Amino acid sequence: MTAMNISLPDSLKDYVDEQVGEGGYGTSGEYVRELIRKDPDRKRYGQ
């Protein structure tokens, strides 16, 4: 697995942290990976 570092404004970092806490993700990386996995479906179905 390869690592990727990203920078976020504080407001987006706070949002990700909230989603991690509410969504049962162990880390912010798990949350971001899930978003990326879902992206092809989102594009395909216009969501």
C-alpha positions in Angstrom: 0.0 0.0 0.0 1.2 3.5 -0.8 0.8 6.5 1.4 -0.7 9.8 0.3 -0.6 13.0 2.4 -3.2 15.7 1.9 -3.7 19.1 3.4 -7.2 20.3 4.5 -8.5 23.5 5.9 -9.5 23.2 9.5 -13.2 23.2 8.7 -12.8 20.1 6.4 -10.6 18.3 8.9 -13.2 18.9 11.6 -15.9 17.5 9.3 -13.8 14.4 8.5 -13.2 13.9 12.3 -17.0 14.1 12.9 -17.7 11.6 10.2 -15.1 9.2 11.6 -16.7 9.4 15.0 -20.3 9.0 13.8 -19.7 6.5 11.0 -17.8 3.8 12.7 -14.5 4.5 10.9 -11.3 3.8 12.8 -9.3 6.5 11.1 -9.7 9.4 8.8 -7.8 7.3 6.2 -10.6 4.7 6.3 -13.2 7.4 5.8 -11.4 8.9 2.8 -10.8 5.4 1.2 -14.5 4.7 1.5 -15.3 8.0 -0.3 -12.9 7.1 -3.1 -14.3 3.6 -3.4 -17.8 5.0 -3.7 -16.9 7.7 -6.3 -17.2 5.5 -9.4 -20.8 4.7 -8.5 -21.6 8.3 -7.7 -20.4 9.3 -11.1 -22.2 6.5 -12.8 -25.5 7.2 -11.2 -25.2 11.0 -11.1 -25.3 11.4 -7.4 
